[in-house]
Amino acid sequence: MDSYQWYLVAVFGVVIAAFVWAAKSYNRLVRLRNRAEAMWAEIDVQLKRRHDLVPNLVHVVEGYATHERGTLDEVTQARNQAISARQQGGDPAKAENFLTASLGRLFADAESYPNLEAEPTFKQLQDQLQELETTIAQARGAYNMTVQAFNNSIDTFPGTLIAWGFSMSDLDYLGAQDDEREVPSAALDIPPAPASA
């Protein structure tokens, strides 16, 4: 082989290596994006379950806490906004935070009604909602870790070349805005903090 043939072999080898690297990088990004989408779908299922429980909760509370009409209306409105945000492409995180805060106020108000708190159906719904909140929080954490891995991959060199070539952009994190969340400790069965000495 003369030098020209070696040159062609070297160039061909570099092209093949670059293609293999690009294919592996692209496939990794696609897997991360698909995993994030699957995790979001699971979160969406849990949110829908929560939305389905709210009317039952409102119905039970209405029977005991007739003076809490404003809170009940707020919970119903928050649920409707959350459903609307899911279906019409609004801001689902903000709507879900509003629903969480409204439910927190409802559970706080329920503490004023011992008969309501003793009602088995209310307790069952409260437990189901608490379990859903825990599941959603865990799923949100896993989703955000996958989003972080994806975003890091497309924001750093050389992954940014693949992302640019295939028009991939950062995924959004799911977060809860602390200033909008107002879940009382009674709703989550959190014991009071011990008094400092």
C-alpha positions in Angstrom: 0.0 0.0 0.0 1.2 3.4 -0.8 0.8 6.5 1.4 -2.3 7.6 -0.4 -4.1 4.3 0.3 -3.0 4.5 4.0 -4.4 8.0 4.1 -7.7 6.8 2.7 -7.8 4.0 5.2 -7.1 6.4 8.1 -9.7 8.8 6.9 -12.2 6.0 6.5 -11.4 4.7 10.0 -11.9 8.1 11.5 -15.2 8.6 9.7 -16.4 5.1 10.9 -15.3 5.8 14.5 -17.0 9.2 14.5 -20.2 7.6 13.1 -20.1 4.9 15.8 -19.6 7.5 18.5 -22.4 9.7 17.2 -24.8 6.7 17.0 -24.0 5.6 20.5 -24.3 9.2 21.8 -27.6 9.7 20.0 -29.0 6.4 21.2 -28.1 7.3 24.8 -29.8 10.6 24.6 -32.9 9.0 23.1 -33.0 6.4 25.9 -32.7 9.1 28.5 -35.5 11.2 26.9 -37.7 8.1 26.5 -37.1 7.2 30.2 -38.1 10.8 31.2 -41.2 10.6 29.1 -42.2 7.3 30.7 -41.6 8.7 34.2 -43.7 11.7 33.4 -46.5 9.4 32.2 -46.4 7.6 35.5 -46.5 10.9 37.4 -49.5 11.9 35.2 -51.3 8.7 36.2 -50.8 9.4 39.9 -52.0 13.0 39.4 -55.1 11.7 37.7 -55.7 9.4 40.6 -55.4 12.3 42.9 -57.8 14.4 40.8 -60.3 11.5 40.9 -60.2 11.4 44.7 -60.9 15.1 45.3 -64.7 15.1 44.5 -65.2 12.2 47.0 -63.2 14.1 49.6 -65.3 17.3 49.0 -68.5 15.3 49.2 -67.5 13.8 52.6 -66.4 17.1 54.1 -69.6 18.8 52.9 -71.6 16.5 55.2 -69.7 17.6 58.3 -68.2 21.0 57.6 -70.9 23.0 56.2 -69.2 26.3 57.2 -66.2 25.6 55.1 -67.9 26.4 51.8 -65.1 28.7 50.7 -62.4 26.1 51.2 -64.5 23.4 49.4 -65.0 25.7 46.5 -61.3 26.5 46.4 -60.4 22.8 46.3 -62.9 22.1 43.6 -61.6 25.1 41.5 -58.0 24.0 42.1 -58.8 20.5 40.9 -60.5 21.8 37.8 -57.5 24.1 37.0 -55.2 21.1 37.4 -57.2 19.0 35.0 -57.4 21.9 32.6 -53.7 22.5 32.7 -53.0 18.8 31.9 -55.5 18.7 29.0 -54.9 22.1 27.5 -51.1 22.6 27.9 -51.2 25.1 30.7 -48.7 25.2 33.6 -49.4 21.8 35.3 -46.8 22.3 38.0 -48.3 25.6 39.2 -51.9 24.1 39.0 -50.8 21.0 41.0 -49.1 23.2 43.6 -52.3 25.2 44.0 -54.3 22.0 44.4 -51.8 20.7 47.0 -52.1 24.0 49.0 -55.9 23.9 48.8 -56.0 20.3 50.1 -53.6 21.3 52.9 -56.0 24.1 53.9 -59.0 21.6 53.7 -57.2 19.2 56.0 -56.3 22.0 58.4 -59.9 23.1 58.5 -61.0 19.5 59.1 -59.1 19.5 62.4 -61.9 21.7 63.8 -64.5 19.0 63.2 -63.8 15.9 65.4 -66.8 14.0 63.9 -65.3 14.5 60.4 -61.9 13.3 61.5 -63.5 10.2 63.0 -65.3 9.5 59.8 -63.7 6.3 58.2 -64.3 7.5 54.7 -62.6 10.8 55.3 -59.6 9.0 57.0 -59.4 6.6 54.1 -59.4 9.4 51.5 -56.8 11.3 53.5 -54.6 8.3 53.7 -54.9 7.7 50.0 -54.1 11.3 49.2 -51.1 11.1 51.5 -49.9 7.9 49.9 -50.3 9.5 46.4 -48.3 12.6 47.5 -45.5 10.4 48.6 -45.6 8.4 45.4 -45.7 11.6 43.3 -42.8 13.1 45.3 -40.7 9.9 44.7 -41.5 9.8 41.1 -40.7 13.5 40.7 -37.3 12.9 42.2 -36.6 10.0 39.8 -37.8 12.1 36.9 -35.7 15.0 37.8 -32.6 12.8 38.1 -33.2 11.5 34.6 -33.8 15.0 33.3 -30.5 16.1 34.9 -28.6 13.3 33.2 -30.2 14.2 29.9 -29.6 17.9 30.2 -26.0 17.3 31.3 -25.4 15.1 28.3 -26.7 17.6 25.8 -25.2 20.7 27.5 -21.7 19.4 27.7 -19.2 18.8 24.9 -19.2 16.7 22.7 -22.9 15.7 23.5 -23.9 19.2 22.6 -23.0 18.5 19.0 -25.4 15.6 18.8 -28.1 17.6 20.5 -27.6 20.5 18.1 -27.6 18.1 15.1 -30.8 16.5 16.1 -32.5 19.6 17.5 -32.7 18.3 21.1 -33.2 20.8 23.8 -33.2 20.7 27.6 -36.1 19.0 29.4 -37.9 20.9 32.2 -37.6 19.8 35.8 -40.6 19.2 37.9 -40.5 21.1 41.1 -42.7 22.2 43.8 -42.6 25.9 44.6 -42.2 26.1 48.4 -44.1 29.4 48.7 -47.2 27.9 47.1 -47.3 24.7 49.1 -49.0 24.8 52.4 -49.5 21.3 53.8 -50.1 21.3 57.5 -48.3 18.7 59.6 -51.6 17.1 60.6 -52.3 16.2 57.0 -49.0 14.4 56.8 -48.9 12.9 60.3 -45.6 14.7 61.0 -45.0 14.9 64.8 -44.3 18.4 66.2 -40.7 19.5 66.5 -39.3 19.0 70.0 -38.9 22.2 72.1 -35.4 23.4 72.1 -33.6 23.4 75.4 
